[in-house]
Amino acid sequence: MGRYLLRRLAFLLVSLALASVVLFVLLRLLPGDPANALTSVGASPQQIAAARHSIGSDRPLPEQFTHWLGQLASGDLGTSFVSSLPVGPEVAARLNVTVPLTLAAFVLAVVIAVPVGFVAAHRRHTWYGALLSGISQLGMAVPVFWLGMILIAVFALNAGWLPSGGFPQDGWSAPADAIRSLVLPVVTIALVMSASLIRYVRSAALEVLGSDYLRTARALGASFPAAMARHGLRNASVPVISVLGIELASTLLGAVVVESVFALPGLGSLLATGIAQHDYPVVQGVLFVSTLAVLLIGFVADLAQRIVDPRLRGQLSGGAR
């Protein structure tokens, strides 16, 4: 187990290093000059050159990259070209919105998808089993921004039950207002995510329901709930765990759309502003933190699969020897 963890951590560090190179190179290939965000319209060449010198964009690219890696090694995400403020605290402040939004939507999606997916598989020959499958297929085709606008129109503008967007200035110091501002975004993400998860849960449940070991357990006198609890749930959860990791990572990365619809001050809005202003440190910081989060989610999902599945644990112990 120790060797496996070391291998996975080494892979994570290598992937993070490669991602940092790709991020740095791709940002420098984008059209536009970050110095333009620091100068007024019609600035002279001397003023633009002075702006480039002040942010260091006139230095050779290898020197800029080495400087950025040195900052990362010390836990520093750099300083914004535009605001001259450290990027790290700004990213941390935005995570206070993005992380609760993502995790709450993920939990709600799982709570919806697991029972609905199982019922859709177990009762697939009934009208409501087919209806649940059809609704999940329809939900996958619904754009998340469209669903968000529909929920705003119904529950915010017409009913007036919830705010249409924004986040309280006091943040989580006003927990009731903060939670109310996240209800519609969370429901929006959860409904779209659960539609996809229902299909995977249904597929995994169908495979278990048709398995020989479940039929054998039933033939030996075990009730259906007991046979599923003892033999079915663990086997059904193995393929679903990897899908859950992918969905959680994609939700974190795709939060920019929902945050834009609901005007939330999360990582998405910070990234959009950084791109518009060619603020390289901000964009690099947001994407680096997002990449790290995705890699950590994949690591945890892979580890969870090996804990749940005895066959993978056997491969793990065999590799350790």
MIVEX-9812 format. One record per residue (C-alpha): residue in three letters; x, y, z. Coordinates in Angstrom, 1 decimal, padded with zeros to 4 digits. Layout:
BEGIN
+------+--------+--------+--------+
: rest :      x :      y :      z :
+------+--------+--------+--------+
:  ALA :      X :      Y :      Z :
...
+------+--------+--------+--------+
END
This chain:
BEGIN
+------+--------+--------+--------+
: rest :      x :      y :      z :
+------+--------+--------+--------+
:  MET :  000.0 :  000.0 :  000.0 :
:  GLY :  002.8 :  002.4 :  000.8 :
:  ARG :  004.5 :  001.8 : -002.5 :
:  TYR :  001.3 :  002.3 : -004.3 :
:  LEU :  000.7 :  005.6 : -002.6 :
:  LEU :  004.3 :  006.7 : -003.4 :
:  ARG :  003.8 :  005.8 : -007.0 :
:  ARG :  000.5 :  007.7 : -007.2 :
:  LEU :  002.0 :  010.8 : -005.5 :
:  ALA :  004.9 :  010.7 : -007.9 :
:  PHE :  002.5 :  010.6 : -010.8 :
:  LEU :  000.5 :  013.5 : -009.3 :
:  LEU :  003.6 :  015.6 : -008.9 :
:  VAL :  004.8 :  014.9 : -012.5 :
:  SER :  001.3 :  015.6 : -013.9 :
:  LEU :  001.2 :  018.9 : -011.9 :
:  ALA :  004.7 :  019.9 : -013.3 :
:  LEU :  003.6 :  019.1 : -016.9 :
:  ALA :  000.4 :  021.0 : -016.4 :
:  SER :  002.3 :  024.1 : -015.1 :
:  VAL :  004.5 :  024.0 : -018.3 :
:  VAL :  001.4 :  023.8 : -020.5 :
:  LEU : -000.4 :  026.6 : -018.7 :
:  PHE :  002.6 :  028.9 : -018.9 :
:  VAL :  003.1 :  028.2 : -022.6 :
:  LEU : -000.5 :  028.4 : -023.7 :
:  LEU : -001.1 :  031.7 : -021.9 :
:  ARG :  001.9 :  033.3 : -023.7 :
:  LEU :  000.5 :  032.1 : -027.0 :
:  LEU : -002.7 :  034.0 : -026.5 :
:  PRO : -003.1 :  037.3 : -028.5 :
:  GLY : -002.8 :  040.5 : -026.7 :
:  ASP : -000.3 :  042.3 : -024.4 :
:  PRO : -000.8 :  042.4 : -020.6 :
:  ALA :  000.8 :  045.8 : -020.5 :
:  ASN : -002.2 :  047.2 : -022.3 :
:  ALA : -004.3 :  046.6 : -019.2 :
:  LEU : -001.9 :  048.9 : -017.2 :
:  THR : -001.8 :  051.8 : -019.7 :
:  SER : -004.5 :  054.1 : -021.1 :
:  VAL : -005.7 :  054.2 : -024.6 :
:  GLY : -003.1 :  055.9 : -026.9 :
:  ALA : -000.2 :  055.2 : -024.6 :
:  SER :  003.2 :  055.9 : -026.0 :
:  PRO :  005.7 :  053.1 : -026.8 :
:  GLN :  007.8 :  054.3 : -023.8 :
:  GLN :  004.8 :  054.0 : -021.5 :
:  ILE :  004.0 :  050.5 : -022.8 :
:  ALA :  007.7 :  049.5 : -022.4 :
:  ALA :  007.7 :  050.8 : -018.8 :
:  ALA :  004.6 :  048.8 : -018.1 :
:  ARG :  006.1 :  045.6 : -019.5 :
:  HIS :  009.2 :  046.1 : -017.4 :
:  SER :  007.2 :  046.7 : -014.2 :
:  ILE :  005.4 :  043.3 : -014.6 :
:  GLY :  008.4 :  041.5 : -016.0 :
:  SER :  006.8 :  040.5 : -019.3 :
:  ASP :  009.8 :  041.9 : -021.2 :
:  ARG :  012.1 :  039.3 : -019.7 :
:  PRO :  012.9 :  036.1 : -021.6 :
:  LEU :  010.3 :  033.3 : -021.3 :
:  PRO :  012.6 :  030.8 : -019.6 :
:  GLU :  013.4 :  033.4 : -017.0 :
:  GLN :  009.7 :  034.2 : -016.4 :
:  PHE :  008.9 :  030.4 : -016.2 :
:  THR :  011.8 :  029.8 : -013.7 :
:  HIS :  010.6 :  032.8 : -011.6 :
:  TRP :  007.0 :  031.4 : -011.6 :
:  LEU :  008.2 :  027.9 : -010.6 :
:  GLY :  010.2 :  029.4 : -007.7 :
:  GLN :  007.1 :  031.2 : -006.5 :
:  LEU :  005.0 :  028.0 : -006.7 :
:  ALA :  007.7 :  026.1 : -004.8 :
:  SER :  007.3 :  028.6 : -001.9 :
:  GLY :  003.5 :  028.5 : -002.0 :
:  ASP :  003.2 :  031.9 : -003.8 :
:  LEU :  000.9 :  032.2 : -006.8 :
:  GLY :  002.3 :  035.5 : -007.8 :
:  THR :  001.0 :  039.1 : -007.8 :
:  SER : -001.7 :  040.4 : -010.0 :
:  PHE : -000.6 :  042.6 : -012.9 :
:  VAL : -003.7 :  044.8 : -012.6 :
:  SER : -004.5 :  045.1 : -008.9 :
:  SER : -000.9 :  044.5 : -007.6 :
:  LEU : -002.4 :  042.2 : -004.9 :
:  PRO : -001.2 :  038.7 : -004.1 :
:  VAL : -003.1 :  036.1 : -006.2 :
:  GLY : -003.1 :  033.4 : -003.4 :
:  PRO : -005.4 :  035.2 : -000.9 :
:  GLU : -007.8 :  036.2 : -003.8 :
:  VAL : -008.0 :  032.6 : -005.0 :
:  ALA : -008.6 :  031.4 : -001.4 :
:  ALA : -011.4 :  034.0 : -001.0 :
:  ARG : -013.1 :  032.8 : -004.2 :
:  LEU : -012.8 :  029.2 : -003.1 :
:  ASN : -015.1 :  030.0 : -000.2 :
:  VAL : -017.8 :  030.3 : -002.8 :
:  THR : -016.8 :  027.7 : -005.4 :
:  VAL : -016.0 :  024.8 : -003.1 :
:  PRO : -019.3 :  024.9 : -001.1 :
:  LEU : -021.2 :  025.3 : -004.4 :
:  THR : -019.4 :  022.3 : -006.0 :
:  LEU : -019.6 :  020.0 : -002.9 :
:  ALA : -023.2 :  020.8 : -002.1 :
:  ALA : -024.2 :  020.2 : -005.7 :
:  PHE : -022.3 :  017.0 : -005.8 :
:  VAL : -023.8 :  015.6 : -002.7 :
:  LEU : -027.3 :  016.6 : -003.8 :
:  ALA : -026.7 :  014.9 : -007.2 :
:  VAL : -025.6 :  011.7 : -005.6 :
:  VAL : -028.6 :  011.7 : -003.2 :
:  ILE : -030.9 :  012.0 : -006.3 :
:  ALA : -029.0 :  009.7 : -008.7 :
:  VAL : -028.3 :  006.7 : -006.6 :
:  PRO : -031.9 :  005.8 : -005.6 :
:  VAL : -033.4 :  006.9 : -008.9 :
:  GLY : -030.8 :  005.0 : -010.9 :
:  PHE : -031.4 :  001.8 : -008.9 :
:  VAL : -035.2 :  002.1 : -009.2 :
:  ALA : -034.8 :  002.7 : -012.9 :
:  ALA : -032.8 : -000.5 : -013.2 :
:  HIS : -034.8 : -002.7 : -010.8 :
:  ARG : -038.1 : -001.6 : -012.2 :
:  ARG : -037.0 : -001.2 : -015.8 :
:  HIS : -040.0 : -003.2 : -017.2 :
:  THR : -042.5 : -000.8 : -015.5 :
:  TRP : -043.8 :  002.5 : -016.9 :
:  TYR : -042.2 :  004.5 : -014.1 :
:  GLY : -038.8 :  002.8 : -014.6 :
:  ALA : -038.9 :  003.7 : -018.3 :
:  LEU : -040.1 :  007.2 : -017.3 :
:  LEU : -037.1 :  007.7 : -015.0 :
:  SER : -034.7 :  006.6 : -017.7 :
:  GLY : -036.3 :  008.9 : -020.2 :
:  ILE : -036.1 :  011.9 : -017.8 :
:  SER : -032.4 :  011.2 : -017.2 :
:  GLN : -031.8 :  011.2 : -021.0 :
:  LEU : -033.6 :  014.4 : -021.4 :
:  GLY : -031.8 :  016.0 : -018.5 :
:  MET : -028.4 :  015.3 : -020.1 :
:  ALA : -029.5 :  017.4 : -023.1 :
:  VAL : -030.4 :  020.4 : -021.1 :
:  PRO : -027.7 :  023.2 : -021.0 :
:  VAL : -026.8 :  024.1 : -017.5 :
:  PHE : -027.1 :  027.9 : -018.2 :
:  TRP : -030.6 :  027.4 : -019.7 :
:  LEU : -031.8 :  025.5 : -016.7 :
:  GLY : -030.3 :  028.2 : -014.4 :
:  MET : -032.2 :  030.9 : -016.1 :
:  ILE : -035.4 :  028.9 : -015.9 :
:  LEU : -035.0 :  028.5 : -012.2 :
:  ILE : -034.2 :  032.2 : -011.8 :
:  ALA : -037.4 :  033.1 : -013.7 :
:  VAL : -039.6 :  030.7 : -011.7 :
:  PHE : -038.3 :  030.9 : -008.1 :
:  ALA : -036.6 :  034.3 : -008.0 :
:  LEU : -038.4 :  036.6 : -010.4 :
:  ASN : -041.9 :  035.2 : -010.3 :
:  ALA : -042.2 :  033.6 : -006.8 :
:  GLY : -039.6 :  035.8 : -005.1 :
:  TRP : -038.6 :  033.0 : -002.8 :
:  LEU : -034.8 :  033.1 : -003.5 :
:  PRO : -032.3 :  035.7 : -004.7 :
:  SER : -031.7 :  035.7 : -008.5 :
:  GLY : -027.9 :  036.0 : -008.0 :
:  GLY : -025.1 :  037.5 : -006.1 :
:  PHE : -023.5 :  036.7 : -002.8 :
:  PRO : -023.7 :  038.6 :  000.5 :
:  GLN : -020.8 :  041.1 :  001.1 :
:  ASP : -020.3 :  039.6 :  004.5 :
:  GLY : -019.8 :  036.2 :  003.0 :
:  TRP : -020.2 :  033.3 :  005.4 :
:  SER : -020.4 :  035.7 :  008.3 :
:  ALA : -024.1 :  035.8 :  007.3 :
:  PRO : -024.7 :  032.1 :  006.8 :
:  ALA : -028.4 :  032.3 :  006.2 :
:  ASP : -028.0 :  034.8 :  003.4 :
:  ALA : -025.0 :  032.9 :  002.0 :
:  ILE : -027.0 :  029.6 :  001.9 :
:  ARG : -030.0 :  031.2 :  000.3 :
:  SER : -027.8 :  032.7 : -002.5 :
:  LEU : -026.4 :  029.2 : -003.3 :
:  VAL : -029.7 :  027.3 : -003.3 :
:  LEU : -030.5 :  027.9 : -007.0 :
:  PRO : -027.0 :  027.5 : -008.3 :
:  VAL : -026.6 :  024.2 : -006.3 :
:  VAL : -029.9 :  022.9 : -007.6 :
:  THR : -029.0 :  023.8 : -011.2 :
:  ILE : -025.7 :  021.9 : -011.1 :
:  ALA : -027.2 :  019.0 : -009.2 :
:  LEU : -030.1 :  018.4 : -011.6 :
:  VAL : -027.8 :  018.4 : -014.6 :
:  MET : -025.2 :  016.2 : -012.9 :
:  SER : -027.7 :  013.8 : -011.5 :
:  ALA : -029.1 :  013.2 : -015.0 :
:  SER : -025.7 :  011.9 : -016.1 :
:  LEU : -025.1 :  009.9 : -012.9 :
:  ILE : -028.5 :  008.2 : -013.1 :
:  ARG : -027.4 :  006.5 : -016.3 :
:  TYR : -024.2 :  005.2 : -014.8 :
:  VAL : -025.9 :  004.0 : -011.6 :
:  ARG : -028.6 :  002.3 : -013.7 :
:  SER : -026.0 :  000.5 : -015.9 :
:  ALA : -024.1 : -000.7 : -012.8 :
:  ALA : -027.2 : -001.8 : -011.1 :
:  LEU : -028.3 : -003.8 : -014.2 :
:  GLU : -025.0 : -005.6 : -014.3 :
:  VAL : -025.3 : -006.6 : -010.6 :
:  LEU : -029.0 : -007.6 : -010.9 :
:  GLY : -028.1 : -010.0 : -013.7 :
:  SER : -025.1 : -011.4 : -012.0 :
:  ASP : -024.7 : -015.1 : -011.0 :
:  TYR : -023.6 : -014.4 : -007.5 :
:  LEU : -026.8 : -012.4 : -006.8 :
:  ARG : -029.0 : -015.2 : -008.2 :
:  THR : -027.0 : -017.7 : -006.1 :
:  ALA : -027.5 : -015.7 : -002.9 :
:  ARG : -031.2 : -015.5 : -003.6 :
:  ALA : -031.3 : -019.3 : -004.3 :
:  LEU : -029.7 : -019.9 : -000.9 :
:  GLY : -032.5 : -018.2 :  000.8 :
:  ALA : -031.3 : -014.6 :  001.1 :
:  SER : -033.9 : -011.9 :  000.6 :
:  PHE : -033.4 : -009.4 : -002.2 :
:  PRO : -032.4 : -006.5 :  000.2 :
:  ALA : -030.0 : -008.7 :  002.1 :
:  ALA : -028.4 : -010.1 : -001.1 :
:  MET : -028.0 : -006.6 : -002.5 :
:  ALA : -026.5 : -005.2 :  000.8 :
:  ARG : -024.1 : -008.1 :  001.2 :
:  HIS : -023.0 : -008.8 : -002.4 :
:  GLY : -024.5 : -006.2 : -004.8 :
:  LEU : -023.8 : -002.7 : -003.5 :
:  ARG : -020.0 : -003.1 : -003.3 :
:  ASN : -019.7 : -004.4 : -006.8 :
:  ALA : -022.1 : -001.8 : -008.2 :
:  SER : -020.2 :  001.0 : -006.5 :
:  VAL : -016.8 :  000.2 : -008.1 :
:  PRO : -017.6 :  001.7 : -011.6 :
:  VAL : -019.7 :  004.4 : -010.1 :
:  ILE : -016.8 :  005.7 : -007.9 :
:  SER : -014.7 :  006.6 : -011.0 :
:  VAL : -017.6 :  008.3 : -012.6 :
:  LEU : -018.2 :  010.3 : -009.4 :
:  GLY : -014.6 :  011.5 : -009.4 :
:  ILE : -015.0 :  012.6 : -013.0 :
:  GLU : -018.3 :  014.4 : -012.4 :
:  LEU : -016.9 :  016.2 : -009.3 :
:  ALA : -013.8 :  017.3 : -011.3 :
:  SER : -015.9 :  018.5 : -014.2 :
:  THR : -018.3 :  020.3 : -011.9 :
:  LEU : -015.5 :  022.2 : -010.3 :
:  LEU : -014.0 :  023.2 : -013.7 :
:  GLY : -017.4 :  024.0 : -015.2 :
:  ALA : -018.5 :  026.2 : -012.3 :
:  VAL : -017.5 :  029.2 : -014.3 :
:  VAL : -020.8 :  029.0 : -016.3 :
:  VAL : -023.1 :  028.7 : -013.3 :
:  GLU : -021.2 :  031.4 : -011.4 :
:  SER : -021.6 :  033.7 : -014.4 :
:  VAL : -025.4 :  033.0 : -014.6 :
:  PHE : -025.9 :  033.7 : -010.9 :
:  ALA : -023.2 :  036.4 : -010.6 :
:  LEU : -021.3 :  034.6 : -007.9 :
:  PRO : -017.8 :  035.8 : -006.9 :
:  GLY : -016.1 :  032.4 : -007.3 :
:  LEU : -013.2 :  031.1 : -009.2 :
:  GLY : -015.1 :  031.3 : -012.5 :
:  SER : -015.6 :  035.1 : -012.4 :
:  LEU : -012.0 :  035.6 : -011.2 :
:  LEU : -010.8 :  033.5 : -014.2 :
:  ALA : -013.0 :  035.4 : -016.7 :
:  THR : -011.7 :  038.7 : -015.4 :
:  GLY : -008.1 :  037.6 : -015.5 :
:  ILE : -008.5 :  036.4 : -019.1 :
:  ALA : -010.2 :  039.6 : -020.2 :
:  GLN : -007.4 :  041.7 : -018.7 :
:  HIS : -004.5 :  039.4 : -019.7 :
:  ASP : -003.6 :  039.1 : -016.1 :
:  TYR : -001.3 :  036.1 : -016.4 :
:  PRO : -000.7 :  035.5 : -012.6 :
:  VAL : -004.4 :  035.5 : -011.9 :
:  VAL : -005.2 :  033.1 : -014.8 :
:  GLN : -002.2 :  030.9 : -013.9 :
:  GLY : -003.1 :  030.8 : -010.2 :
:  VAL : -006.8 :  029.8 : -010.9 :
:  LEU : -005.9 :  027.2 : -013.4 :
:  PHE : -003.1 :  025.8 : -011.3 :
:  VAL : -005.3 :  025.4 : -008.3 :
:  SER : -008.1 :  023.9 : -010.4 :
:  THR : -005.6 :  021.4 : -011.9 :
:  LEU : -004.3 :  020.4 : -008.5 :
:  ALA : -007.9 :  019.9 : -007.3 :
:  VAL : -008.7 :  017.7 : -010.3 :
:  LEU : -005.6 :  015.6 : -009.8 :
:  LEU : -006.4 :  015.2 : -006.1 :
:  ILE : -010.0 :  014.1 : -006.9 :
:  GLY : -008.7 :  011.5 : -009.3 :
:  PHE : -006.2 :  010.3 : -006.7 :
:  VAL : -008.9 :  009.9 : -004.0 :
:  ALA : -011.3 :  008.2 : -006.5 :
:  ASP : -008.6 :  005.7 : -007.5 :
:  LEU : -007.7 :  004.9 : -003.9 :
:  ALA : -011.4 :  004.5 : -003.0 :
:  GLN : -011.9 :  002.0 : -005.8 :
:  ARG : -009.0 : -000.1 : -004.5 :
:  ILE : -010.4 :  000.0 : -001.0 :
:  VAL : -013.9 : -001.1 : -002.1 :
:  ASP : -012.9 : -003.7 : -004.8 :
:  PRO : -011.1 : -006.8 : -003.4 :
:  ARG : -009.7 : -007.6 : -006.8 :
:  LEU : -008.0 : -004.3 : -007.1 :
:  ARG : -006.6 : -004.7 : -003.6 :
:  GLY : -005.2 : -008.0 : -004.7 :
:  GLN : -003.5 : -006.4 : -007.6 :
:  LEU : -002.2 : -003.7 : -005.2 :
:  SER : -000.7 : -006.2 : -002.8 :
:  GLY :  000.8 : -008.3 : -005.6 :
:  GLY :  002.4 : -005.2 : -007.0 :
:  ALA :  003.8 : -004.3 : -003.6 :
:  ARG :  005.6 : -007.6 : -003.3 :
+------+--------+--------+--------+
END
